Structure formats: C-alpha cells, structure tokens
Amino acid sequence: MSFKLFCSLLCTVFLLPVSAFSNEQNSIDTTTLYIGKFSSHQLTPWKEKSFHGNTNYSIITDSALSPPTQVLKAISKASASGLFFKKRIDIQKTPWLHWSWKTTKLFSHMDETQKSGDDFVARLYIIIDGGLFFWDTHALNYVWSSSHPQGETWHNPYTSNATMFAIESGNKHLGQWQYYTRNVYEDVKKLTGKDVKYIDAIAIMTDSDNTSQQATTYYGDIYLTAQNKKGSLMAPFKK
C-alpha cells in the first residue's frame, strides 16, 4: 500500500465524525474492552475503506473451532481495502491487546521492505492521531510476514511513521489459529518512540494489490484488558 494510500487511510479515519463509529463501551466488565466481537456477528462498528479494489470481508462460521465460532473472513485478490474502528482508548488503563488470526497461504517472491512488496496476508494497525500536525500521526502494524523472521521490525517503505512488526512469519503455522497478547502501550513506546496515553483507532487489513497475488485470512475477536490474562501467548520481540 503506497504512502499516498496510507495518508488516505489516516484521513479517512480521522476526518469522519465519531458518530460514524460505535460509541458503545462494548465491554463485559470495567477491565475488558471489545474492539472486534466477530464471534457475536458484530461488524457494524467497523467501516471499510478501499484503496485498490476491495478485499472481501464477511462473517462466517469456522466449524474447525470447538465449539464452531463466528469469525471474520478476508479474501484479497490483487486488492487492498481495510476495516477501521475509531475509538479513543486509554492504553495505560487497558494496555493488553488480544487477537487471533489464521491464514492459508503466504505471498511469494516479494520483499516487504520495498514498495513493490508492501502486502501482508494479515495486519493489525494501531493508530496514534497527530491532530493538526498530520505528519506526526503514527501507526504500529502487527503483521504476518511472508519474508521477514518472526520478531523483526522495520519501517514501512513508504513512510517512517508506520512501523512494521512481524508478530508471525513463515509457513509453519499456516491453516492454524494463532493467538497473541501484546502490551500495546510498551510496544508503541519501544517501536514508535511515542510515550502516549491514548491510541485513536485500530484497523485490520489483508491486502495484495502490490504483488497481485491472493490471500485468505480469518480474524478472531479483538479486545483489550487491564491485566495480562493467564494462558495468553506472548509473541517474541526483537528491537
């Protein structure tokens, strides 16, 4: 996705009125904040933005899970569109981000550090609004990398304001649900150099417009908690 499209993404999120998104707390208690509750067929709070064609997003039932569970399915065919959830979130109160995804095939013959290879079968954006100073808007991307080793970080080839973090990599876990827990407050501080109290939006995207390939990825529920939940899996981190 090009820098122009990245800028368009951010403008789309921050120029829309808050009323265009869900203002509900979406929490089961005071320490759990649901961002994406796909298991309850809740997709309305998310808004789609197309950059090059449309990635097809839909709620389906994954019968391989026990019990069978509703998840978000993304199919990208040389296309790029993302889903965005605008909400100002205090990541000092609820720093632990939990999510899961499953993908079936990685991209081949591409370099994600180059503009021609800026495609990912799965990515989750954490966005910090720069306010009037648009150039100070930053994004942290957790991605399933097709070419980088797990734990590696690098700047997006279009803008140093977008940091990429290979939370998952390679073919080993293809076709298997992978579960993650990250302290997003600490990750934002380490990876972007921004010691912030709030993030302003979360986005997910499966895109293949630069490589003209195809990807099918599934996303589970996304939520934040005040404490790290027992049994959560911590992904590696390399600076």
N, C-alpha and C positions, 0 to 999 in steps of 0.2 A: 504494500500500500504506500503510495507516494506521500511526500511531505505535504503537498497540496491537499491530498485527501485526508491526511492526519489533521491538518488545520480545519478542514471542513467538518471532520468528526467532532472536534472540540467545540467549534462554533455552533454546531447543531445542538450539542448537549447544553451549552451554557446560555444560548440565546432563547431557548424555549422556556416559557414560564413554568414555575414549579408546579402549577396546577395541571400541566400536561403529564405529570407523573404522579405516582401514588404518594400521598402524604400520610398514609396509614403507618402506624408503628410496625405492623407486621411482625410482632414479637410474641413468643409464647410465654415469656416472663421478662423481667426487667434486665436480664443479662444476656438474652439471645435475640438477635435482630436478623430476621429473614430478609434477604435481598432477592433471591430467586427460589420460590417454593413450587418448583415444577411438579413435584410429587402430588400436589393438590390441584394440578392443572391450572396454575396461576401464571399467566403470561401477560395479562393486561397491563401491569405497570411498566413493562419493557417497551421501548419504542425502537423501531428499525430505521436505520439509515443506509441507503445504498450508495456505493462508491463506483462499482463496476458490475452491473448486473445484480442479481440477488442470490445470496445464499438462502436456501430454503430452510426455514426454522419451523418446527412443529412439535407438538406434544404427542409422544407415543408411549406405549406400554412396553417395557423391557421384560419379557417373560423369563429371561435368563436370571433375573434377580429373584431372591426369595425373601418375602413374597414378591410377585410381579409388581413393578413400580413404574409410575409415570415419570418420564424423563424428557428433556429437550433434545430433539434430533436436528442436526445441522448437516445439510448436503450442499457442498460447494463444487460447481463445475465451471472453472475459469471465471469465477465471480468473487465479489467482495461486498458483503454488507454485514453490519453488526447490530447487536441489540444493546440498548443503553438504559440504565436505571439511574436517574438523577436523584440524589439524596445527600444532604449534608450529614456526615457521620463522624462522631467523635471517636477517633481510633485510639484515644488514650483510655476511654471507658470500655470500649469493646475492640481490643486490638487483634483478637484471634480470628482469622479468616479461615473458613472451612469450605471446601468444594470438592467435587469429584468429576471425572470425565473418562470417556472411553473412546478410542479411535480405532479404525480398522486398517489403515494403510498410511504410510508416510510419503512425503514428496521425495523425488529422486533427482540427482544431477543438478543440485542447486546450492548456492552459498548464501546463507541468511544475513551475512554481513554486507552483501551487495544489494543494490536497489532491485535488481532483477530477481532476487531470491527472497524478497520480503513477504513471504507467505507462510502461514502456520496452520496446521490441521486443528489446533486448539490454542486459544489465547484468552486470557482474562486481564482486562485493563483496570488499574487503579488510577484515578484521575484527580489531580490537585489543581484547582482553578487558580489562575494567576490574576483574576479580577480584571481591572482596567489594563494591566500590563500583560497582554495576551502572550507575549514571548516568555513570560515566567510561568506559564502553565506547564505542568509536568505529568508524565504518565509512566507508571511501572507496569510492565507486561509480564505476567507469568505465562510461559509458552511450553508446548510440547514441541521440542526442536527436532527437525529432520537431519540436522548436520552438526550441531554442537553437542558436546558431552553434558550430561546432567550436572547442574550446579553452576555452569558457566554463565557469565553476564557480559553484555556488550551494549554499545549504543546503537540505536536504530540507524540504519544507513542514511535516512532522510533527515533526522534531527537528533541532536544530542539530548534534547528534552524528553525523549522517550527511551527508557532503559529496558532492555530485554533480559529476562531471567529464565534460563532453561530449567524449569522445575521438573520436567520429564524429557527423556531423549531416547531415541533408538527404537528398535523393533521388539525388544524383549517383552514388553507388556501390551503389545497390540491385541485388541479384542478382549482386554480385561479392564474392569473398572479400577481406576487408581484414585486414591483418596488422599487429600492433602490438608494440612493445617499449618498456617504460617502466622507469625506475629507481624501483621502488616505495618504496624507502627515502626517496628525495628527495621523491617525491610525497606520501607520508604526512606528512613533516616540513613541507612547504610548505602543504598543503591542510588538515591537521587540527591543525597546531601541535604534534604529538606526535613527539618525537625518540626513537623506540623502536628496540630491537634486534630484537624479535620481533613477528610477527603470529601470530594464533591460529587463523584459519580463512579459507577462501576459498569464496565462493558464487557461483553463476550463476543468473539468473532472467530469464525472459520473461514479463511479466505484463500483463494488460489488464482487470483487474477494475473499476478506477475509471471507465474510459472505455467499458466494454462493447463494445470493438472486438475485432479479431482480429489475430494476428501469427504468422508462421512464420519462425523463425530457426535457423541452423545454427552450431554451435560446433566449432572445431578443437581440437587439443591445447593444453594449458596447462602451462607449465613455467617454472622459474626457473634462471638461470645466474649464475655469479660474474662473468663478463665479458660486455660487450655483444658479441653475435655480429655479424660482418661481414655487411652486406647487410640488416640489420634496419631496419624503417621506424620512425622516431620520429614520434609524433603531436605536434601543437602544444600548447602550454600557455599559458594566459592567467591571470594572477592577478586 
